Amino acid sequence: MRQRLVGFDTRVAIEQAAVDWQDAERRRRYLLRDVRRPLSIDEAVWLRRDTSCVPGLGIRIETPRSWRLADALAEATDQETVVAFSVLVGPREPEFMPWLAPPEPSSIDAQWEFLGWDIAENAFPSALTNCGYEPDEREALSARFGAALNDHHLFGELAPALACRRAQEARILEHGPWAVLGLYRVR
């Protein structure tokens, strides 16, 4: 399997991302491991400065917002993180947003910081952080995958991300197919 870069976005700075996750009930309902700053391709999890996400009113999905890195960098303020998203490509992987234009640049830069692997249906919702867990599901999945999640509630290694995707496919039947997505901090 290989990664294919799919685009870029700007999100609130990682250091500020914790503000939206202060509520203990939200963390219990949506996280397998209690972390301060969950990140995701999902805009409802890791917000954009000018997000259209309004609790109770929904969200207009715009991820990835930029297909050119230069545009994302030009748009970003000092209070934002520029993020690159990749998708896992292989014989058993779902096709991810085939309508997207090829990004510029088209490959992952070795200088970008790998933040981790997310699991999502296209870019929304994230199976890891935006589909909610019943208490018994959370307990079982947390025991199985919690230790493999990093401080951003993303997988640092691919094997547990793939195993968790299979578990999420069995759990969340109303969504899918689920893609495994890489998140990279560009700046």
MINULO-924986 format. One line per 8 residues: number of its first residue (from 1); for each residue y, x, z of C-alpha. Coordinates in steps of 0.2 Angstrom, whole numbers, always signed. Layout:
N
NUM = Y X Z ~ ...
END
This chain:
187
1 = +0 +0 +0 ~ +18 +5 -3 ~ +35 -1 +1 ~ +48 -8 -11 ~ +66 -8 -6 ~ +73 -26 -8 ~ +91 -25 -3 ~ +105 -22 +10
9 = +114 -31 +23 ~ +127 -29 +37 ~ +123 -35 +55 ~ +132 -34 +72 ~ +130 -16 +79 ~ +113 -14 +87 ~ +122 -10 +103 ~ +130 -27 +103
17 = +114 -37 +97 ~ +109 -40 +115 ~ +123 -53 +118 ~ +114 -67 +109 ~ +98 -64 +119 ~ +105 -65 +137 ~ +96 -81 +140 ~ +79 -78 +149
25 = +72 -95 +142 ~ +76 -89 +124 ~ +67 -73 +128 ~ +52 -81 +135 ~ +50 -93 +121 ~ +53 -81 +106 ~ +48 -64 +112 ~ +30 -56 +115
33 = +38 -42 +125 ~ +55 -44 +135 ~ +67 -32 +126 ~ +86 -31 +127 ~ +90 -30 +108 ~ +78 -39 +97 ~ +81 -35 +79 ~ +74 -44 +63
41 = +77 -47 +45 ~ +80 -65 +51 ~ +99 -69 +52 ~ +96 -81 +67 ~ +89 -67 +77 ~ +100 -52 +72 ~ +117 -60 +68 ~ +129 -55 +55
49 = +147 -54 +60 ~ +152 -69 +49 ~ +136 -78 +51 ~ +134 -96 +46 ~ +121 -98 +60 ~ +127 -112 +71 ~ +115 -118 +85 ~ +110 -135 +81
57 = +118 -135 +64 ~ +107 -123 +55 ~ +110 -108 +44 ~ +112 -104 +26 ~ +100 -89 +22 ~ +109 -75 +13 ~ +98 -60 +17 ~ +98 -48 +9
65 = +116 -51 +5 ~ +119 -35 -5 ~ +108 -28 -19 ~ +119 -13 -20 ~ +121 -1 -5 ~ +139 +3 -10 ~ +144 -15 -8 ~ +136 -16 +10
73 = +144 +0 +15 ~ +161 -6 +8 ~ +159 -23 +17 ~ +154 -16 +34 ~ +166 -13 +48 ~ +164 +0 +62 ~ +157 -14 +73 ~ +142 -17 +61
81 = +126 -9 +56 ~ +121 -7 +38 ~ +103 -11 +36 ~ +91 -9 +22 ~ +75 -20 +20 ~ +59 -15 +12 ~ +43 -26 +9 ~ +25 -20 +9
89 = +18 -21 -9 ~ -1 -21 -12 ~ -15 -31 -19 ~ -16 -43 -5 ~ +3 -44 -1 ~ +13 -60 -5 ~ +26 -59 -18 ~ +43 -57 -9
97 = +58 -65 -17 ~ +54 -61 -35 ~ +71 -67 -41 ~ +80 -53 -32 ~ +88 -40 -44 ~ +82 -22 -41 ~ +92 -14 -28 ~ +103 +1 -30
105 = +97 +14 -24 ~ +79 +8 -28 ~ +71 +19 -15 ~ +71 +22 +4 ~ +82 +37 +9 ~ +73 +49 +21 ~ +90 +50 +31 ~ +89 +32 +35
113 = +82 +28 +53 ~ +66 +17 +52 ~ +69 +3 +65 ~ +52 -5 +63 ~ +41 -18 +54 ~ +45 -37 +55 ~ +34 -51 +49 ~ +44 -65 +40
121 = +42 -79 +27 ~ +54 -71 +14 ~ +69 -67 +25 ~ +68 -82 +36 ~ +60 -86 +48 ~ +53 -71 +57 ~ +36 -74 +64 ~ +39 -61 +78
129 = +55 -68 +85 ~ +60 -85 +78 ~ +44 -96 +78 ~ +43 -99 +96 ~ +27 -96 +107 ~ +18 -109 +118 ~ +14 -101 +135 ~ -4 -98 +131
137 = +0 -91 +114 ~ +13 -79 +121 ~ +1 -73 +134 ~ -14 -70 +122 ~ -3 -62 +108 ~ +7 -52 +121 ~ -9 -45 +128 ~ -15 -40 +110
145 = +2 -34 +102 ~ +15 -32 +116 ~ +12 -13 +118 ~ +14 -10 +100 ~ +31 -18 +99 ~ +46 -6 +101 ~ +62 -8 +110 ~ +68 -19 +96
153 = +53 -31 +96 ~ +47 -23 +79 ~ +31 -14 +76 ~ +33 +5 +75 ~ +16 +7 +66 ~ +9 -3 +51 ~ -9 -7 +57 ~ -3 -18 +72
161 = +10 -27 +61 ~ -4 -31 +48 ~ -15 -37 +62 ~ -1 -48 +70 ~ +3 -55 +53 ~ -15 -62 +52 ~ -14 -69 +69 ~ +3 -77 +64
169 = -4 -84 +48 ~ -17 -93 +59 ~ -5 -99 +72 ~ +10 -105 +61 ~ +3 -116 +47 ~ +19 -124 +41 ~ +27 -107 +35 ~ +21 -93 +25
177 = +15 -83 +16 ~ +21 -70 +28 ~ +27 -53 +22 ~ +28 -37 +32 ~ +45 -30 +30 ~ +53 -13 +35 ~ +70 -12 +43 ~ +80 +4 +41
185 = +97 +8 +49 ~ +108 +16 +35 ~ +123 +17 +45
END
